Every structure is written in C-alpha cells, then in structure tokens.
Amino acid sequence: MKTARNLLHFLLVAAIGTVACVVLLLQRSPWPCDRVVPAPHVEVATLGNATQEVDPSMKNHGKQKAGSSAAEDKDDKLPELLRTAAMEDRTIIMTFTNEAWTAPGSLLDLFLESFRIGVRTEPLLKHLIIVAIDQKAFERCQELHPLCYALPVGGGVNFESEQSYMARDYVDMLWRRNRFQARVLGLGYGFVFTDVDIVWFRNPLLRVPVGVDFAMSCDSFYGDNPYDLNKRANGGFVYARPSARTLAFYGDWYESRNRYRGQHEQFVFDRVKHELVARSGVAAQFVDTDYLGGFCERGKRRDFNKLCTYHANCLVGLKTKLQKLRGVLDEWKRFKDKAGKPGSNITALTD
C-alpha cells in the first residue's frame, strides 16, 4: 500500500512539472517580432580598469575559440553601446562599414534611406549599431547616426578602400566580423547582422521563428523546409540569440578556419555547418529568399508583397551594387505609392 502511494505521488509531481513546462513554452514575448529570447542573467565582472557584462553560462565557452583579443577585453565602450541599442529581449541590429561604403552617396546612405521609407522600419534605427572598421568611416558614421562603434583592428591592415573579393584583407575583415559577432553573444546580447549593401523594406525578424538559435540568409531557397541546411549560405544576414550553445557554435566555427586556410567565414560555414549544428545542439535554419531576396536568384520576380530585405549579392564592384540597389529601392517606392492610392490593396504595407 505504501509503495502504491509513493508511485501515485511520483506520477502526480511529474504531471505538474509537464504542465508547467508546456505553459512556459507557450508564453510569448511582448516584442512585436513574436519571438521568445529570454534575457540571460548578467553579472558584472571587472577586467583591469574596464567593466564587462558576462553571462555566467558563457564564461567558459568559446572565449579563446572566438578569438577575443586583449585590446577588445579592455574596451569598455561596447557594453554601454549594446545596452543603449538593445530591444526588450536584448537583441541589437548591426552592420559593418568602411570609408568606401560610408562616403557620401555610397552604400551607407542607401542603407539608412531604406529604413526611413520602409514599413515600420524607421523605429528600428534606434537599435542599429554601425561598426566602423576605419577612422574615416567612424567619423562619417557619427555625422549620420547616433550609435557608432569604432572596431579596433590593429595589425597594420587597411580596410578603408573597397575590398576585392577573396583578397587577403577581405578575408581578414570577414573573420574579424565573425569574432565581433561572437563577442556580442558573449556579452549576453542577441543580434541581427545585416550587410550594408542590403536595403530593408520590412522587419525581417518577423520571419525568424520563436525557437531558432541561429538563422542565416541563403543565395537560393528550394524545398519547403528551412531547417534543411543543404542550401548555399550567405552571411549577409545573420540572426543569433545568446546562449552557451550558440557561443560554442561560433567558437567552433572560428576554429574551423584552420582547416580551410585562406577562405572566408561563409565558405567555411558551408563546409562545416552540419557538424557545427550536431555538436552544439543549435537550432539553425535558412530564411526563405521570398523574404530575404537578392540578385543571386536572377530569374526570380521580386514580390514586394513579401520582401523584407534585398541584398546586392552576386554583384561585383561598389558602383554596380549602388546602381542595382538604387533601382530596387526606386521600384519599392513606386510599389508603395501605388499601394497607397484609393482603391488599391494596401494590406501589403501593413504585414
């Protein structure tokens, strides 16, 4: 009889625990992107004379793998900037730029213009951090935007001019970008990374599912399963939520560069993505090109009823990118004007 009572008590406790888990999983974030990204508990740790935010679950994950340098650890400006830019769920938006892309009339001007004329995208600017990889880009950024960060590069490299695809400095720049993304995660913040040669029409976070740890754009999307990783990755748009497993994922990704010397982070990701996901347990997916479009899919019609962003991928040269993106942004303006006229279907502008 006593054994039966103990068994009944065990089953009752297990049932209550199951119900509690279901309730927690069904909860939704108040952020309109409708994503649950719980803010990790953050404590303050002192490093020399600087103060850093540290997620305790991330203290021993990927710190060296992600390539954090002593110069970065001593810089106390980034945590403050992240706090200023963060959404309620501790997500920020960021892009990288250099002198060539930031010059008047260049890609940064087009990028910021797209936020101002998109559908409910202008408020997102207060969450955007522009990372400048040279001094002139940083000075120009400060003229245009309140949230600018000067990334210390060192090493005698020069990122000011337009970078030739696969040149040594180009590859170096992309890996530094990868390390910076890992650093943001290590400070307990999620992020949306967007290349500066992308124009925004709508909030793409609305297309990232609740349970995803990591999402990336791709050159072309086929099939109907976003979790099928057998697609060609494009690092121009990346979403990552902060957790120990996501930071470990980034650490292993960065370490994998040693197996593919001279290759950029996107190339390496495509070669190791399956093993990275399997090892870390990260839920990863590619976002449909119906929403994150680009020039790689040359035969695909642009559907402005769905598109959130458009990328000047598969184009060579700054001048070509500017010309083609300007054409797409002008096409978007005409679409908005037409949709806003009496008798037209304007629901496309509120989705």
N, C-alpha and C positions, 0 to 999 in steps of 0.2 A: 504493500500500500504506500509506504514511504517513497519507494522507487517511482511509483506511478505519479505521485505528487511532484517529485523533483523533475520528472520528464515533462509534466504539464507546465511547470514554472519555466523551464528552459524554452519550450516552444512558444509560450506567451511573450517572453522577453525578445526572442528572435523576431516574432511577428511585429512587435512595436518598433524594433530597430529598422526593419524593412520599410514600414510605412514612413518613418522619419526620413529615410534616405530618399524615398520617392518624392516626398514633399520638397526636400531641398533641391532635387534635380529639376523640379517643375517651376521653381522660382525664377523670375525674370528680372533683368536689370532695368532700372528706370531710364537708362540711356536709350534714346530712340533707335539705336542700331539693334536693339533687342538681343544683346549678347551678354552672357554671364561671364565676366572675367574678374573673379574675386581678387581684391587688392591684398597682396601678401602682407603679413605683419612685418613692419620695418623697424629696425632699431638703428641707433646712431652709433657709428664707430669712428674713433679718431685715428687718422693716419698722418703722423707727423703733425704739421700745423693745419692740416685740412680736415674737413668733416665730410664723410661719405655716408650715404644711405645703404644699408646692407640687408637683404632678405636673408634671414638665418638659414633657410633651406637651401640657399645658393652659395653659402660661404665657401664650401669645399668643392664646388662643381665648376669645372671648365675655366678657372681663373687663368691658369697658365696656358691652357689649350687655346683659349680665345685670344691670346697674345696681348693682354693688357700690359702696358709699359709703366715704368716708374713715373714718367712725365705725366701720364694720364691720371695715375693714382693721386698725384699731388695737386691736380687741378680741381679746385672746389667750385667752379662756375657751372659745370654741367648739372649737378644735382639740383641747384637752385632754379636753373632754366627749365628742367624737367618738371619740377613742382609747379612752376608758373604755367606751363603749357598743358599740363595733364588734364584729360577729361575726368569725369567722376570715377571711371573704372581704371584710372591710371594709365590710359593709353594716350600716346602722342603721335603726331604725324611729323615726318621728317623727310627732307631731301638734301642732296649734296650738290654743290655748285663750285665752279672755279671762275677765274677772271673772264675767260672767253664766253662762258654761258651766262655770266651775270652782267656783262656790258649792256648799256642802254640799247634797247631794240633787240636784245638777244632772247635766249630761251626763258630766263627767269621772268622777264616782263610778260611773256605769253602765258607762262605757267600761272602767275598770280592773277592775270586778267581772267583766266578761265574760272578761278574760284569766285571771282566777283560777279560773273554773269551766269554761273551755274544755278541749278535748282537747289536752294538751301545749302549751298556750299560756302558762301561767304563767311558764315559764323565759324566754319572750321579753321579759318585762318588764325584764330586765337590759339589753336592747338598745334600750329605748324612751326617747327624749328628748322631753320635753314642753316645747314652746316657748310661753312666756307672752308675750302682747303688751301686758300692762299690769302694774303693780306688784302689785296685789292678787291677780291670777291667779298671779303668780310666788310670792308668799308662801304662798298656799293649796297650790300645787303642792309646795312644799318640805315641807309637812306630810304629804303623801301619797306622795311618790315621790322617789327619790334623784337622778334625772337631770333637772334642770330648767334651762332656759335662758331668760334674760330678753332678749327681742329689742328692741334699741334702735330706737324708731320715730321720735321727733322730729317736727318739722314741725307741732306744735300739734294733732295729731289725737288723738281719744279713741276707743279701741277697747273700753272697759270694758263698755259696755252691749250688749244683744242688737242685732245689726246687721240693719237692714231690708234685704231683698233688693234689690240694684241701687242702694242709696243710695251716695252718693259715698264715704263711709268704708268701706263694704262692698267696693266695687270696689278701693279703695286697699289694703285689707287682703289681698285675694286676689293682687294683683300683688306685694306685699311677700313673701307666702308663696312665690310663684314665684321671686323673686330669692334668697330664702333657700335654696330647693332647689338653685338653680344654684351658690350658694356652697358648699354641702356637696359637690357634684360637683367643684368647683374645688379643694377641699382633698383630693381623691383618695378620697372615700367614696361608695359607693352607698347608696341609701335606699329604704325603703318609706314613703311618706307615707299616713297614714290620717286622715280627718276624725274629730273627737271624737264625732260623732253616728253612729258605726259601732260595732256590737258584734262581737266576734271569737268564733268557735266552734272554728276550727282554724287552722293555719298557712297563710295564703293563698300564701306563697312556693312551696309545693308545686305550685301551679298555674301558675307562671311558667316557661316553657321555658328551657332552658340558653342558647340563643343570642340571647335577646332583650336589646336595649339599653334599651327603654322599653316599659312596659305600663301600661294605664290601665283603669279600670272604665268601664262604659257604662250608659245608662239602660235599654236593652233590647238583647238579643243575638239576632240572627237569622242563619240560614245555619249553616255548619259551618266557616267559615274565619276564625280570629281575626285574621289579617293583613289582612282586608278592613276598611279604615278607614271605610267608609261606614256608620258607626254613630254615634249621638249620644254624644259623650264625656261622662264625668263625672269631674271632678278630685278626687273624694272619696277615691279610692285610686289611687296612682301608684307605680310601681316604676321606678327608673333606675339603671343601672350606670355607673361612672365611666369616661369616655374623652373624648378630644378631640372626637370627633364628637357625643357626647351633650351636651357642654357647648356646642358650637357650635349644636346644635339648640335648646337653651334660650336662648341669646343671640338667635337669630333669632326665636324665639317671643316673647320680651320686646319686641324691636324692632318686631314686627308690631302691637303695641298702638296705635302711632301711626296705623295705617290704620283703626282701629275705636275712635275716641275714646269714652270713657265706658263701654266694655264690659269685662267681666271676662275673666280668662285662659282660662276654659273656652270661652266664646263665641268668642274669637279663635282658640283651638286648632282648633275645629271648622271654621273658615273657611280655615285655612292649613295644616292637618295634612298634606295630600298634598304640597304644595311643600316643607314643612319636612323631611319624610322623604326626598324625592327629592334635596334639596340637600345634606343632611348624610350620607346613607347609613345612617342609624339604622334598625335592625330594630325596628319598632314594632308593637304589637298591642293589641287589646282583650281583656279577660278575660271569659269566659262568665258570665252572670248566674246560671247554675246554682251557681256557686261564690261570686261576689260579688253577692249579692242586694240588693234594695231595694224600696221602696214604689212606685217608678215603674211597675213591672210589677204593677199591681193585681190582674189576673186570674190571676196565676201562683201555683201552690201552692208553699209553702215546703217544700223537701225537705231535712230536717236530716241525711239520709244523705250529702249532698253539700256543703251550705253551709259556707263558711269564714267569711264575714262577712255582716253585714246592715246596710244603710245607711238612715237616715231621710231619704232624698232625696224630692223631690216633696211634701214636707210643709212647711207654713208655720207658724212660731211655735215657740218653745222649749218651751212647755207641751205642745203637740201632739206634738212629737218625743219628749219624755220619756215621755209616756203610751204612745205606739205602740211605742217601743223597749223599754220595760219589759214590755209584753205579749209581744213577740217573745222576750225573754230568759227570761221565765217559761215560755213554750212550749218553749224549748230545755231548760230544767231538767226539765220533765215528760218530754221525749223521752229525756234521759239516764237519768232514774230508771227509765223503762220498759225501756230497752235494757239496763240493768244487772241486771234481775231474772233469776232462774234460768229457763232455757228460752227466753230471748229472744235475738235475734240481736244480739250485741254487737260484731260486726266494724265496724259503722258508727262506733264510738267509737275505733277504732284506725287508721283510714285516714288 
